[in-house]
Amino acid sequence: MQASVNERELVLDMLLQITRDGEYSHIVIKNVLDKYQYLDKRERAFITRVVNGTLERMIEIDYIINQFSKVKVNKMKPVIRTILRSSVYQMKYMDSVPDSAICNEAVKLAGKRGFVNLKGFVNGVLRNIGRNLDKISYPDEKDQEAFISIKYSLPEWMVKQWLKVYDEETVKMIGKAFMEEKPLTVRFDEHKIKKAELISILEKEGVTAGEVPEIPCALYLSGYDHLSALPSFCEGLYQVQDLSSMQVALWSEVKAGDQVLDVCAAPGGKAIHIAELLNGTGHVEARDLTEYKVALIRDNIERSGLTNINAVCQDAAIYDPHKKETADIVIADLPCSGLGVLGKKPDLRYKMNEKTEADLVELQKKILSVVKDYVKPGGKLLYSTCTIHREENEGNVEWFLKEYPEFELVKEKQMIPGRDAGDGFYIAILKRVNHE
């Protein structure tokens, strides 16, 4: 008999790990769901939804709490602040639980965590919010930055940055897209299995599979409990990958026999996709910085069963003379601010800041100036990021072409959440036109 688990207590601990201890939300959620695999689907869904939802809406939630509490959110004890945040999220965005039950559970949890003297405070704030939820005043829409920041829980500096590049409607569309629930996307190898056959296998496993019109080798999956429990996943019939990131291999126009080097490859989705497209010819070397990341790539290669790809631990910022002019295609999907994937990693909006962003732009330039030398004359460098920050994308490509006139831009695209299918993502293809 498994010990029973208090879902709300798990949620509290997970949110503390993320907001107080700085751990990544997707890793915390995965670790907890792996540890408590015996929980039923409903409990797992509740835990995931409250953790992700609280993070996704945290700026708005804090704004609401501050209207009803004498003690401001940033002055509260982390445990109390976290209990209030997840409770307000449930009150505002989850109809399945009555407000009174949410209040009672929050008060009990405060007591259980040693804050008996603050039970009255928690009760008072939550009951007051519950009574007034539909009367909350938001910033005036004329104050663009403040309104968008609160409405879509985006830090003001981020909103300000995007408004310089995109119009107000586009920024709102991006904010809205990050809040929407999206099915998981996976990619399968069309040489290995036919789409109809895979859909039928998935349906037998109780998974709903939907086709993706614009990408024939992709499917939308929903209705499953956890992937690692599906035989089809364990057998390597498909890889988890976002639609935007699938475009990298499709844009590469890789041809039979090509030598490909992916310099920042973990967890290996793009490299494996290219190895599949090579259909048993050529070779892909997938590199990353740490043994941990290389182990992730190796796991995925092993599940895929491909033999024309290997993984190597190597720092992309350090020149490797053995690779000089050896690659038909170099994939540089570089470390970035990740502002295109806030829908999947909601905590990134609180981890990123302008200083870190500026440092990333410099790191990207450094890596690009190293890995360009691996491209054969006539070969291609594919630069990509999962951000919508102009300096990291078009800005870096403009810089690169000025610095290295032996390359020319073939094409580039900025994918925008809400407008394009998949994450916010940028791809540019740079061709090496002459030797020097």
C-alpha positions in Angstrom: 0.0 0.0 0.0 1.5 3.4 -1.1 1.5 6.2 1.5 -1.0 8.8 0.7 0.4 12.2 -0.5 -1.0 15.6 0.2 -1.1 17.1 -3.3 -1.1 20.7 -2.0 1.9 20.1 0.2 3.8 18.7 -2.8 2.8 21.8 -4.8 4.1 24.0 -2.0 7.5 22.2 -1.9 7.8 22.2 -5.7 7.1 26.0 -5.9 9.6 26.7 -3.1 12.3 24.7 -5.0 11.6 26.8 -8.1 11.0 30.3 -6.7 13.1 30.3 -3.6 15.9 27.8 -4.5 16.2 28.7 -8.2 15.6 25.2 -9.6 14.1 24.8 -13.1 10.4 24.1 -13.2 10.5 21.4 -15.9 13.1 19.5 -13.9 11.3 19.8 -10.6 8.0 18.7 -12.1 9.7 15.7 -13.9 11.5 14.6 -10.7 8.3 14.7 -8.6 6.1 12.9 -11.2 8.8 10.2 -11.6 9.1 9.7 -7.9 5.3 9.5 -7.4 4.4 7.4 -10.4 1.7 5.6 -8.4 -0.4 8.8 -8.2 -3.5 8.6 -10.4 -3.7 10.7 -13.6 -6.1 13.2 -12.0 -3.6 13.9 -9.1 -0.7 14.2 -11.4 -2.6 16.6 -13.6 -3.7 18.7 -10.6 -0.1 19.0 -9.4 1.3 19.9 -12.8 -1.4 22.4 -13.5 -1.2 24.3 -10.2 2.6 24.5 -10.3 2.8 25.6 -13.9 -0.3 27.9 -13.6 1.0 29.6 -10.5 4.4 30.3 -12.2 2.7 31.4 -15.4 0.4 33.9 -13.7 2.7 34.9 -10.8 3.0 38.6 -11.7 -0.8 39.0 -11.9 -1.3 36.9 -8.7 1.2 39.1 -6.7 -0.6 42.1 -8.0 -3.9 40.8 -6.7 -2.5 39.7 -3.3 -0.9 43.2 -2.9 -4.3 44.8 -3.2 -5.7 42.8 -0.3 -2.8 42.3 2.1 -1.2 44.9 4.4 2.1 43.0 4.1 3.3 43.1 0.5 4.2 39.8 -1.2 8.0 40.5 -1.3 8.0 41.1 2.5 6.2 37.8 3.3 7.9 34.6 4.5 8.5 32.3 1.4 6.2 29.6 2.7 3.3 31.9 3.4 3.8 33.8 0.1 3.8 30.5 -1.8 0.7 29.1 -0.1 -1.1 32.4 -1.0 0.1 32.4 -4.6 -1.0 28.8 -5.4 -4.3 29.4 -3.6 -5.1 32.5 -5.5 -4.3 30.7 -8.8 -6.8 27.9 -7.9 -9.5 30.5 -6.9 -9.1 32.5 -10.1 -8.3 29.8 -12.7 -9.6 26.5 -11.4 -13.4 26.0 -11.1 -13.3 22.5 -9.9 -12.4 23.4 -6.3 -14.7 25.6 -4.1 -13.0 28.7 -2.7 -13.9 27.7 0.9 -12.0 24.4 0.5 -9.0 26.2 -1.0 -9.0 28.6 2.0 -9.3 25.7 4.5 -6.4 23.7 2.9 -4.2 26.8 2.8 -4.8 27.6 6.5 -4.1 23.9 7.5 -0.9 23.9 5.4 0.3 27.1 7.1 -0.2 25.5 10.5 1.4 22.3 9.4 4.5 24.2 8.3 4.9 25.8 11.8 3.1 29.2 11.1 0.2 28.7 13.5 0.3 32.4 14.3 -0.2 33.3 10.7 -3.2 31.0 10.1 -5.6 34.0 10.7 -3.6 36.2 8.2 -3.8 33.5 5.5 -7.5 33.0 6.1 -8.3 36.7 6.1 -6.3 37.6 2.9 -7.8 34.6 0.9 -11.4 35.2 2.0 -11.1 38.8 1.2 -9.7 38.0 -2.3 -12.4 35.3 -2.8 -15.2 37.9 -2.1 -13.7 40.5 -4.5 -12.2 38.4 -7.3 -14.5 39.8 -10.0 -14.0 43.4 -8.9 -10.2 43.6 -9.1 -8.9 46.8 -10.8 -6.2 46.3 -13.4 -3.8 49.0 -14.7 -5.3 51.2 -17.4 -4.8 49.9 -21.0 -3.3 53.3 -21.9 -0.4 52.4 -19.7 0.7 49.8 -22.2 3.7 48.3 -20.4 2.0 48.0 -17.0 -1.2 46.6 -18.5 0.5 43.9 -20.6 2.9 43.1 -17.8 0.1 42.3 -15.3 -2.4 40.8 -17.8 0.1 38.3 -19.2 2.4 38.1 -16.2 5.5 39.3 -18.2 8.2 41.3 -16.5 8.0 45.0 -17.5 11.5 45.1 -18.9 10.6 42.3 -21.3 7.4 44.0 -22.4 9.3 47.2 -23.0 11.9 45.4 -25.1 9.3 43.6 -27.2 7.3 46.8 -27.8 10.4 48.4 -29.4 10.4 45.6 -32.0 6.7 44.4 -32.3 3.4 46.3 -32.2 1.2 46.2 -29.2 -1.2 43.6 -30.7 1.7 41.2 -31.5 3.1 41.5 -27.9 -0.4 40.7 -26.5 -0.7 37.8 -28.9 2.6 36.4 -27.7 1.6 36.8 -24.1 -1.7 35.1 -24.7 0.0 32.2 -26.7 2.3 31.5 -23.7 -0.8 30.9 -21.5 -2.5 28.4 -23.8 -2.4 24.7 -23.1 -0.8 23.0 -26.1 -0.5 19.3 -27.0 2.9 17.6 -27.0 4.5 17.4 -30.4 6.6 14.4 -31.5 8.6 13.6 -34.6 8.9 10.1 -36.2 11.2 8.7 -38.8 9.2 8.2 -42.0 11.8 5.7 -43.3 11.1 3.5 -40.2 7.4 3.7 -39.7 4.3 4.9 -41.7 2.2 7.6 -40.1 -1.0 5.6 -40.2 0.7 2.6 -38.5 2.1 4.8 -35.7 -1.3 6.5 -35.1 -2.9 3.1 -34.8 -0.2 1.9 -32.3 -0.7 5.1 -30.2 -4.5 4.7 -30.2 -4.1 1.2 -28.9 -2.1 2.7 -26.0 -4.9 5.1 -25.3 -3.1 8.1 -26.7 -4.9 10.7 -29.0 -2.7 11.5 -32.0 -3.4 14.4 -34.3 -1.7 15.2 -37.6 0.3 18.3 -38.3 -0.6 19.5 -41.8 2.6 21.6 -42.3 5.0 18.9 -41.1 4.3 15.4 -42.3 6.8 13.7 -39.9 5.1 15.3 -36.8 2.2 14.4 -34.6 0.3 16.1 -31.7 -0.1 13.8 -28.7 -2.6 14.2 -25.9 -4.5 12.1 -23.4 -1.5 10.1 -22.1 -0.5 9.9 -18.5 3.3 9.8 -18.7 5.5 9.1 -21.8 7.9 6.7 -20.1 5.0 4.3 -19.5 4.2 4.1 -23.3 5.9 1.1 -25.0 5.9 3.1 -28.3 8.1 5.8 -26.7 10.5 3.3 -25.0 10.9 1.5 -28.4 12.1 4.8 -30.0 9.2 5.1 -32.5 9.3 8.9 -32.0 11.2 11.7 -30.3 9.7 14.6 -28.4 10.5 17.8 -30.3 8.8 21.2 -30.8 7.5 22.0 -34.3 9.7 25.1 -34.6 12.9 23.1 -33.8 11.9 20.5 -36.4 12.3 23.2 -39.0 16.1 23.2 -38.5 16.7 19.8 -40.1 14.0 20.5 -42.7 15.6 23.8 -43.6 19.1 22.3 -43.8 18.2 20.4 -47.0 20.7 17.8 -45.9 21.7 15.4 -48.7 22.9 11.8 -48.8 26.5 11.4 -47.6 26.7 14.8 -45.9 29.0 15.3 -42.9 27.1 17.2 -40.2 28.3 18.7 -36.9 25.9 19.9 -34.2 27.9 22.0 -31.7 25.3 22.4 -28.9 23.1 19.4 -29.5 21.5 18.3 -26.2 19.1 16.6 -25.8 19.7 15.7 -29.5 16.4 16.2 -31.3 17.8 18.2 -34.3 20.9 16.0 -34.7 18.8 12.8 -34.6 16.3 14.3 -37.1 19.1 15.1 -39.5 20.6 11.6 -39.1 17.1 10.2 -40.0 17.0 12.3 -43.1 20.4 11.0 -44.1 18.7 7.6 -44.3 21.8 5.5 -43.2 24.4 7.6 -45.2 26.8 10.4 -44.1 27.4 11.1 -40.4 26.3 13.4 -37.6 28.5 14.3 -34.7 26.4 15.7 -31.8 28.4 17.7 -29.2 27.6 19.4 -25.9 29.4 21.0 -23.0 28.9 18.5 -20.1 28.9 14.8 -19.6 25.4 15.1 -18.3 24.1 16.7 -21.5 26.0 14.2 -23.7 24.4 11.3 -21.7 21.0 12.8 -22.6 22.0 12.8 -26.3 23.3 9.2 -26.0 20.0 8.0 -24.4 18.1 9.5 -27.3 20.4 8.1 -30.0 20.1 4.6 -28.3 16.3 4.8 -28.4 16.4 5.9 -32.0 18.5 2.9 -33.1 20.5 5.1 -35.6 24.1 4.1 -36.4 25.2 7.2 -38.4 25.4 9.5 -35.4 27.6 9.8 -32.2 27.8 12.1 -29.2 31.0 13.9 -28.0 31.7 16.1 -25.0 33.2 19.3 -26.3 33.0 23.0 -25.5 31.6 24.8 -28.6 33.5 28.0 -27.6 36.9 26.3 -27.9 38.3 25.8 -31.4 38.9 22.2 -32.5 41.5 22.2 -35.3 40.6 18.6 -36.3 37.2 19.9 -37.5 38.5 22.7 -39.8 36.5 22.8 -43.0 35.2 19.2 -42.5 31.4 19.8 -42.3 28.9 20.2 -45.1 26.5 21.5 -42.4 27.2 23.0 -39.0 24.2 23.3 -36.7 24.7 26.1 -34.1 21.5 26.0 -32.0 23.1 28.1 -29.3 22.4 28.9 -25.6 19.9 31.7 -25.5 17.5 33.6 -23.3 14.7 31.1 -24.1 12.1 33.8 -24.3 10.3 31.9 -27.1 9.6 28.9 -24.8 7.9 30.7 -21.8 4.8 28.6 -22.5 6.8 25.4 -21.6 9.2 26.9 -19.1 7.2 29.6 -17.3 9.9 30.2 -14.7 12.3 31.6 -17.3 10.5 34.9 -17.2 11.7 35.4 -13.6 15.2 34.0 -14.2 16.2 36.0 -17.2 17.2 39.7 -17.1 18.8 42.2 -19.5 22.3 41.7 -18.1 22.2 37.9 -18.7 20.6 38.5 -22.1 23.5 40.8 -23.1 26.0 38.2 -21.9 24.3 35.6 -24.0 24.6 37.8 -27.1 28.4 37.9 -26.5 28.6 34.2 -25.9 26.7 33.5 -29.2 29.1 35.7 -31.1 32.1 33.9 -29.6 30.8 30.5 -30.5 29.7 31.6 -34.0 33.2 33.0 -34.6 34.7 29.6 -33.6 32.4 27.1 -35.3 32.3 29.0 -38.7 35.7 27.5 -39.4 34.3 24.0 -39.4 32.1 24.7 -42.5 33.5 23.5 -45.9 33.6 26.0 -48.7 30.1 25.8 -50.2 28.8 24.4 -46.9 26.2 25.8 -44.6 26.1 27.2 -41.1 22.6 27.0 -39.5 22.2 29.4 -36.6 19.1 29.0 -34.4 17.7 30.0 -31.0 14.5 29.5 -29.1 14.1 33.2 -28.3 12.3 36.3 -29.8 14.9 38.7 -28.7 16.1 40.7 -31.7 19.7 41.2 -30.6 20.3 37.5 -30.2 18.8 36.7 -33.6 18.8 39.2 -36.5 21.3 41.4 -34.6 23.8 38.6 -34.3 23.4 37.6 -38.0 24.0 41.2 -39.1 27.1 41.3 -37.0 28.3 37.9 -38.3 27.9 38.9 -42.0 29.9 42.1 -41.4 32.7 40.2 -39.6 32.9 37.3 -42.0 32.1 38.4 -45.6 32.9 34.8 -46.9 29.4 33.9 -45.7 26.1 35.1 -47.2 22.6 34.9 -45.8 20.5 32.4 -47.7 17.3 32.9 -45.6 16.1 33.6 -42.1 12.9 33.5 -40.2 11.6 34.6 -36.8 8.8 32.4 -35.6 6.3 34.1 -33.3 4.2 32.3 -30.7 0.5 32.7 -31.6 1.3 33.5 -35.2 3.3 30.5 -36.1 2.8 26.9 -35.0 5.2 25.9 -32.2 7.5 27.9 -29.9 9.1 31.3 -30.5 12.1 30.4 -32.6 14.7 31.9 -35.0 16.6 30.2 -37.8 19.1 31.6 -40.3 21.0 29.7 -43.0 24.5 31.2 -43.8 26.4 29.7 -46.7 30.2 29.8 -47.1 30.5 31.2 -50.6 34.3 31.4 -51.0 37.4 30.3 -49.2 38.6 33.5 -47.7 
